[in-house]
Amino acid sequence: MNDYIHIGKIVASFGLKGEVILKHALGKKTTFAGLEAIFVEEVKGAYLPYFIESSKAKDHSETYIKLEGVHTKEAANRLATRNVWLPEADFRKLAGKSAPISLLGFELITDEAEHLGPIEEVIEQPHQVLLRISLNGNEALIPLHAETLDSIDHARKEVHVTLPDGLLDIYR
């Protein structure tokens, strides 16, 4: 769904009263304050809203969340490993400006001023980030690390990169 952004997944239950641990890629300590609900993917492609009763940031990638209607450890365990999504407007409010996931929707531009298209997905790997774009109808994965990143213009929503010779030829 284009209006929803995948931010992470519920990794475990916490405590005995139905709290869950949400591992997210928002890039900063987040309490989800002011957010009414998160959307949990119970089955592929079906996003069900779960209303937030309370939340507490554990660290920059995990948050404890108490969801409405989830009152036992067993009920919380049923949500473990489920993907979590946010509406794009809520995602933009919560994502850290320096978090790789905040680049979703930005235009990818090469050092030769070639517009490659919007970033459709950000895949975080241990030593680099991959940006998925559509190039001539094909899925293209563009590496983003210190050697390829030239600049990020947040105001214009642009990512400028210098790509290795021949990388784009694979996708054309």
TORKE-625664 format. One record per atom (N, C-alpha, C): x, y, z negated; residue in three letters. Coordinates in steps of 0.1 Angstrom, whole numbers, padded with zeros to 4 digits, always signed. Atoms other than C-alpha are relative to their C-alpha. Layout:
<rs>
XYZALA ...
</rs>
This chain:
<rs>
+0008-0012+0000MET +0000+0000+0000MET +0009+0012+0000MET -0008-0012-0002ASN +0015+0033+0011ASN -0002+0010-0011ASN +0003-0010+0010ASP -0001+0053-0017ASP +0006-0004-0014ASP -0005+0006+0012TYR +0015+0031-0044TYR +0015-0003+0002TYR -0014+0003+0000ILE +0052+0028-0053ILE +0003-0011-0010ILE -0004+0010+0009HIS +0067-0003-0068HIS +0011+0005-0009HIS -0010-0006+0009ILE +0086+0008-0099ILE +0008-0011-0009ILE -0006+0010+0008GLY +0095-0025-0116GLY -0009-0011-0003GLY +0009+0012+0004LYS +0080-0055-0134LYS +0000-0001-0015LYS +0001+0003+0014ILE +0068-0066-0168ILE +0009-0012-0002ILE -0009+0011+0002VAL +0096-0088-0181VAL -0003-0009-0012VAL +0002+0008+0011ALA +0084-0100-0214ALA -0011+0006-0009ALA +0009-0006+0010SER +0059-0096-0243SER +0009+0004-0011SER -0007-0005+0011PHE +0070-0078-0274PHE -0009+0001-0012PHE +0008+0000+0012GLY +0057-0083-0309GLY -0012-0009+0001GLY +0011+0008+0001LEU +0025-0099-0319LEU -0014+0006+0004LEU +0013-0007-0003LYS -0001-0073-0309LYS -0002+0003+0015LYS +0003-0002-0014GLY +0001-0075-0271GLY +0009+0010+0007GLY -0009-0009-0008GLU +0029-0051-0262GLU +0008-0007+0010GLU -0008+0006-0010VAL +0049-0057-0231VAL +0012+0009+0002VAL -0012-0007-0004ILE +0084-0047-0219ILE -0001+0002+0015ILE -0001-0003-0014LEU +0084-0029-0186LEU +0014+0004+0004LEU -0013-0004-0006LYS +0117-0029-0167LYS -0003+0007+0013LYS +0003-0009-0011HIS +0116+0000-0143HIS +0013+0006+0006HIS -0011-0006-0007ALA +0138+0018-0118ALA -0001+0015+0001ALA +0003-0014-0001LEU +0128+0053-0126LEU +0013+0008-0004LEU -0013-0007+0002GLY +0164+0062-0137GLY +0001+0009-0012GLY -0001-0008+0012LYS +0157+0078-0170LYS -0009-0006-0011LYS +0009+0005+0010LYS +0141+0071-0204LYS -0014+0005+0002LYS +0014-0004-0004THR +0104+0072-0198THR -0010-0006-0010THR +0010+0005+0010THR +0075+0070-0222THR -0014-0001+0007THR +0013+0000-0008PHE +0048+0073-0194PHE -0010+0010-0007PHE +0009-0010+0006ALA +0034+0103-0214ALA -0008+0007+0010ALA +0009-0006-0009GLY +0004+0118-0197GLY -0005-0008+0011GLY +0005+0009-0010LEU -0001+0088-0175LEU -0011-0009-0005LEU +0012+0008+0004GLU -0035+0071-0177GLU +0002-0015+0001GLU +0000+0015-0003ALA -0027+0037-0162ALA +0012-0003+0008ALA -0010+0006-0010ILE -0001+0015-0145ILE -0008-0010+0008ILE +0007+0010-0008PHE -0011-0009-0118PHE +0008-0013+0001PHE -0007+0012+0001VAL -0002-0045-0122VAL -0005-0009+0012VAL +0003+0009-0011GLU +0000-0069-0092GLU -0003-0014-0005GLU +0004+0014+0005GLU -0020-0099-0105GLU +0002-0010+0010GLU -0002+0008-0011VAL -0021-0115-0071VAL +0006+0009+0011VAL -0006-0007-0011LYS -0002-0105-0039LYS -0009+0010+0006LYS +0008-0010-0006GLY -0016-0072-0027GLY -0012+0006-0008GLY +0011-0005+0008ALA -0041-0067-0055ALA +0005+0007-0012ALA -0005-0008+0011TYR -0033-0039-0079TYR -0011+0004-0010TYR +0010-0003+0010LEU -0053-0038-0111LEU +0005+0010-0010LEU -0005-0010+0010PRO -0052-0008-0134PRO -0001-0005-0014PRO +0000+0003+0015TYR -0042-0013-0170TYR +0003+0013-0006TYR +0000-0013+0007PHE -0048+0017-0192PHE +0010-0001-0011PHE -0011+0000+0010ILE -0019+0027-0215ILE -0006+0006-0013ILE +0003-0004+0013GLU -0027+0029-0252GLU +0011+0008-0006GLU -0012-0006+0005SER +0008+0038-0262SER +0013-0005+0007SER -0013+0004-0005SER +0044+0036-0251SER +0012+0006-0007SER -0012-0005+0007LYS +0079+0040-0264LYS +0012-0005+0009LYS -0011+0003-0008ALA +0111+0042-0244ALA +0011-0008-0008ALA -0011+0008+0006LYS +0137+0015-0252LYS +0014+0006+0005LYS -0012-0006-0006ASP +0164+0028-0228ASP -0003+0005+0014ASP +0003-0006-0013HIS +0168+0043-0193HIS -0007-0010+0010HIS +0007+0009-0009SER +0154+0011-0177SER -0011-0008-0006SER +0010+0008+0006GLU +0130-0004-0202GLU -0009+0008-0009GLU +0009-0007+0009THR +0099+0008-0220THR -0010-0010-0006THR +0010+0009+0006TYR +0076-0009-0245TYR -0014+0007+0002TYR +0013-0006-0003ILE +0040-0004-0235ILE -0011-0009-0006ILE +0012+0007+0005LYS +0007-0013-0253LYS -0011+0003+0010LYS +0010-0002-0010LEU -0020-0018-0227LEU -0014-0003-0006LEU +0014+0002+0005GLU -0058-0015-0234GLU -0005-0014+0005GLU +0005+0013-0003GLY -0074-0049-0236GLY +0010-0012-0001GLY -0010+0010+0003VAL -0042-0068-0243VAL +0004+0001-0014VAL -0002-0001+0015HIS -0042-0076-0280HIS +0008-0011-0006HIS -0007+0012+0006THR -0023-0109-0284THR +0013-0002+0008THR -0013+0004-0006LYS +0012-0122-0276LYS -0003-0008+0013LYS +0003+0009-0011GLU -0004-0148-0253GLU -0006+0008+0012GLU +0005-0008-0011ALA -0023-0122-0233ALA +0011+0008+0006ALA -0012-0007-0006ALA +0009-0102-0229ALA +0009-0009+0008ALA -0009+0010-0007ASN +0028-0133-0218ASN -0006-0003+0014ASN +0006+0003-0013ARG +0003-0138-0189ARG +0004+0011+0010ARG -0004-0011-0009LEU +0015-0104-0175LEU +0015-0001+0003LEU -0015+0000-0002ALA +0052-0113-0177ALA +0003-0005+0015ALA -0004+0001-0013THR +0069-0113-0143THR -0008+0006+0011THR +0008-0007-0009ARG +0042-0093-0127ARG +0006+0014+0004ARG -0005-0013-0005ASN +0052-0063-0105ASN -0010+0011-0004ASN +0007-0012+0005VAL +0041-0028-0116VAL +0002+0011+0010VAL +0000-0011-0010TRP +0031+0000-0093TRP -0006+0013-0006TRP +0006-0013+0004LEU +0023+0037-0097LEU -0005+0007+0013LEU +0004-0009-0011PRO +0003+0061-0075PRO +0012+0009+0003PRO -0011-0008-0004GLU +0028+0082-0055GLU +0001+0013-0008GLU -0001-0012+0008ALA +0019+0114-0074ALA +0005-0002-0014ALA -0005+0003+0014ASP +0025+0098-0108ASP +0015-0004+0001ASP -0014+0004-0002PHE +0058+0083-0095PHE +0009+0012+0001PHE -0008-0012-0002ARG +0071+0117-0083ARG +0002+0007-0013ARG -0001-0007+0013LYS +0064+0131-0118LYS +0010-0007-0009LYS -0008+0008+0009LEU +0083+0103-0136LEU +0014-0003+0004LEU -0013+0005-0005ALA +0112+0094-0114ALA +0011+0010-0003ALA -0012-0009+0003GLY +0146+0108-0124GLY +0005+0005+0014GLY -0005-0006-0013LYS +0160+0131-0097LYS +0012-0008+0006LYS -0012+0007-0004SER +0192+0111-0096SER -0002-0015+0002SER +0003+0014-0002ALA +0175+0077-0095ALA -0001-0004+0015ALA +0001+0004-0014PRO +0179+0059-0062PRO -0014-0001+0005PRO +0014+0002-0004ILE +0142+0051-0061ILE -0007+0013+0004ILE +0006-0013-0003SER +0135+0088-0059SER +0002+0004+0014SER -0003-0003-0014LEU +0148+0088-0023LEU -0011-0006+0009LEU +0011+0005-0008LEU +0116+0070-0011LEU -0007+0011+0008LEU +0006-0010-0008GLY +0101+0089+0018GLY +0009+0011+0005GLY -0010-0010-0006PHE +0132+0111+0024PHE +0004-0004+0014PHE -0005+0003-0014GLU +0144+0114+0060GLU +0014-0003+0000GLU -0014+0004+0000LEU +0176+0096+0067LEU +0007+0006+0013LEU -0007-0008-0011ILE +0200+0117+0089ILE +0015-0004+0001ILE -0014+0003-0001THR +0234+0107+0103THR +0008+0012+0001THR -0009-0011-0001ASP +0265+0129+0105ASP -0001+0006+0014ASP +0002-0006-0013GLU +0257+0134+0142GLU -0014+0006+0002GLU +0014-0006+0001ALA +0223+0149+0132ALA -0011-0008+0007ALA +0010+0009-0005GLU +0204+0119+0144GLU -0010-0004-0011GLU +0010+0003+0010HIS +0171+0115+0125HIS -0004-0015+0002HIS +0003+0015-0001LEU +0167+0077+0118LEU -0014-0003-0004LEU +0013+0003+0004GLY +0134+0079+0101GLY -0001+0001-0015GLY +0002-0001+0014PRO +0119+0079+0066PRO +0005-0012-0007PRO -0005+0011+0008ILE +0133+0057+0038ILE -0013-0007-0005ILE +0012+0007+0003GLU +0107+0030+0033GLU +0001-0009-0013GLU -0002+0008+0012GLU +0123+0010+0005GLU +0014+0002-0005GLU -0013-0001+0005VAL +0153+0013-0018VAL +0003-0013-0008VAL -0004+0013+0005ILE +0170-0020-0027ILE +0013+0003-0008ILE -0012-0002+0009GLU +0194-0017-0057GLU +0008-0013-0001GLU -0009+0012+0001GLN +0224-0041-0055GLN +0010+0004-0011GLN -0010-0004+0010PRO +0252-0043-0081PRO +0010+0010+0004PRO -0010-0010-0004HIS +0277-0023-0061HIS -0004+0010+0010HIS +0005-0010-0010GLN +0256-0004-0036GLN -0015+0000+0000GLN +0015-0001-0002VAL +0221+0007-0027VAL -0002-0002+0015VAL +0004+0002-0014LEU +0204-0004+0005LEU -0012+0008+0003LEU +0012-0007-0003LEU +0179+0018+0022LEU -0006-0007+0012LEU +0007+0007-0011ARG +0153+0001+0044ARG -0007+0011+0008ARG +0007-0008-0009ILE +0141+0020+0074ILE -0005-0008+0012ILE +0004+0006-0013SER +0123+0011+0107SER +0007+0007+0011SER -0008-0006-0010LEU +0146+0017+0136LEU -0004-0008+0013LEU +0004+0006-0013ASN +0131+0010+0171ASN -0009-0012-0002ASN +0009+0011+0003GLY +0105-0013+0156GLY +0007-0011-0008GLY -0007+0010+0008ASN +0132-0033+0137ASN +0002+0005-0014ASN -0003-0003+0014GLU +0138-0034+0100GLU +0016+0002+0000GLU -0015-0002+0001ALA +0173-0018+0094ALA +0003+0003-0015ALA -0005-0002+0014LEU +0192-0019+0061LEU +0013+0008+0001LEU -0012-0010+0000ILE +0216+0011+0056ILE +0006+0000-0014ILE -0007-0001+0013PRO +0242+0009+0028PRO +0002+0014-0004PRO -0002-0014+0006LEU +0244+0039+0005LEU +0009-0001-0011LEU -0010+0000+0011HIS +0275+0043-0016HIS +0009+0012+0002HIS -0008-0012+0000ALA +0303+0068-0021ALA +0006+0003+0014ALA -0006-0002-0014GLU +0318+0063+0014GLU -0010+0004+0010GLU +0010-0004-0010THR +0285+0067+0033THR -0008+0012-0003THR +0009-0011+0003LEU +0266+0093+0014LEU +0008+0014+0001LEU -0005-0014-0002ASP +0273+0129+0025ASP -0006+0009-0010ASP +0007-0009+0009SER +0246+0148+0007SER -0015-0004-0001SER +0015+0002+0002ILE +0210+0147-0006ILE -0006+0014-0002ILE +0007-0013+0001ASP +0188+0177+0000ASP -0014-0003-0006ASP +0013+0003+0006HIS +0159+0174-0025HIS -0011+0009+0005HIS +0010-0010-0004ALA +0142+0205-0013ALA -0006-0004+0014ALA +0005+0004-0013ARG +0140+0193+0023ARG -0003-0015+0002ARG +0002+0015+0000LYS +0137+0156+0014LYS +0008-0006+0011LYS -0009+0006-0010GLU +0167+0146+0035GLU +0012-0007-0007GLU -0012+0007+0004VAL +0196+0121+0029VAL +0009+0000+0012VAL -0010-0001-0010HIS +0227+0128+0050HIS +0011-0011-0002HIS -0010+0011+0001VAL +0250+0098+0057VAL +0010+0000+0012VAL -0010+0003-0010THR +0281+0089+0076THR +0001-0015+0001THR +0001+0015-0001LEU +0277+0053+0089LEU +0012-0006+0007LEU -0011+0007-0007PRO +0304+0028+0099PRO -0004-0001+0015PRO +0002+0002-0015ASP +0309+0026+0137ASP -0006-0013+0003ASP +0007+0012-0005GLY +0286+0001+0153GLY -0011-0005-0009GLY +0011+0005+0009LEU +0262-0004+0123LEU -0014+0001+0007LEU +0013-0002-0006LEU +0232+0010+0142LEU -0002-0009+0012LEU +0001+0009-0012ASP +0240-0011+0173ASP -0006-0013-0003ASP +0005+0013+0004ILE +0230-0042+0154ILE -0016+0000+0001ILE +0015-0001+0001TYR +0194-0029+0151TYR -0006+0006+0013TYR +0006-0006-0012ARG +0190-0014+0186ARG -0001-0010+0011ARG 
</rs>
